[in-house]
Amino acid sequence: MGTRVCKTATSPRYVTIAAELRDRITGEKLGPHTLMPSERELSETYGVSRMTARQALALLEKEGYVYRRPPRGTFVAEPRVPFHIGSFSDEIILAGRRPSAQLIWAEERPPTPSARAALDLAGEETVHALHRLRFADDEPIALETTYFPSALTPGLLEQPLTGSLWHVLRSEYDIVPTDASAVIESIVIDDTSCARLKVRSASNGVLLTRRTYNAEGRCIEFARDVYRADRASFKVEARIPVPVVD
């Protein structure tokens, strides 16, 4: 039998160029708002066509590493805001920025099936539901849709709702969040949300489906948060269990 030769697949040239530029950005060799090399400069440096150079810059723009300002050129974007699963306000402050929220709507209503199951509510129980646009400084980062059991949070809709909701829980209801979990998914953001987040139509997003618990293990908050994929990153840590050996 003849010997089969497996050829190693190679990435398109523009992907390789984008990877090198990405490394320079993440390695802080190119700081935020630095002017990137032009298509002509990249084509001369890497010995490729201007079309290939344009594709490399377009890929970095799609990934959120650069932004375009015609006719001035392409610039390095601000680094993504790093998040853990927890308080948006606390994470933004840790990043050295100012958190805020714009309340889009808030109402008491029957829960969605997902919220009912997560909050373990009986048939007639209602929730306080809020939809808010979250900012870091003046930049929109995320849209939060949050549900709290009405019985646990009487009068919540009369409270200030443009700051940390966890602060309101602690100060007004003596409810202390102690644990949180989330399912993280990649999505395409709908057009209405894209407009509010000030991103292009059909932009990529990150969906967090969150549950927050008190010390007794009761789920006190259920939320679905949509983040801009170009402006947020999430750090997930886990303790590795000792393997069980038969």
C-alpha positions, 0 to 999 in steps of 0.5 A, a space after each residue: 500500500 502507498 503511504 498517505 501524506 497529510 498536508 498541514 492546513 495553513 491559515 489565510 495570510 490575512 488571518 496570520 497578519 491579524 494574529 501578529 497585530 493582535 499580539 502587539 495590541 494585547 501585549 501593549 506594544 500598541 496602546 489604546 487610540 494609537 494609529 494602526 499601520 495603513 493598508 499600504 504600510 501593511 502590504 509593504 511590510 508583509 509583502 501582500 496585496 492591499 486587499 489582504 491587508 484590508 481583510 486583516 484590519 477588518 477582522 481586527 475591527 470585527 473582533 473589537 481590537 480596532 476601530 475606524 475613523 475615516 478618513 484619518 485611519 484605523 486606531 487601537 480600541 480600548 481594552 475590553 472591560 474584564 468581568 467576573 460573574 457578579 456585580 456590574 457596578 463593582 466590576 466597572 469600579 475595579 476597572 477604574 471606570 464609572 458605572 451607571 444605568 439607564 432604566 428603560 422599563 420596570 414593572 410588576 408582572 407575572 414571571 416568565 417560565 424561566 424566571 418562575 423556575 429559577 426563583 421557585 415561585 408558586 402559581 400566583 406569585 409575581 416578580 419585579 422586572 427591570 430592563 436597564 442599559 448599563 454604562 462604563 463612563 458614558 459607553 454602553 456595555 450591556 443590557 440587563 433584564 432582571 427579575 426579583 420576587 415581589 414578595 421579597 422586594 416590596 416597593 422596589 420599583 419606587 427605589 432608585 434604580 440607576 445604580 447597583 441593585 445589589 446595594 438596594 437589596 442590602 440597604 433596603 431589604 437586608 438581602 445579602 447576595 452571597 453566590 452567583 452562577 451563570 450560563 455564558 452563550 455567544 449570540 447575535 444581538 437583535 436590532 433594537 438592542 444593537 441601537 441601544 448599545 450603539 453597535 452595528 446591526 447583527 453584532 456579536 454579543 455575549 448572553 449571561 443567564 444569571 442566578 444570584 443566591 443568598 446565604 440560605 441558598 435561595 435564588 433571589 435574582 434571575 437575569 438575562 444580560 446581553 453584553 457587547 462582545 467587543 467591549 467585555 471579557 469574562 474570567 471564569 475560575 474553577 476548583 479542579 476536583 480530585 479524581 475518583 479512582 476505582 
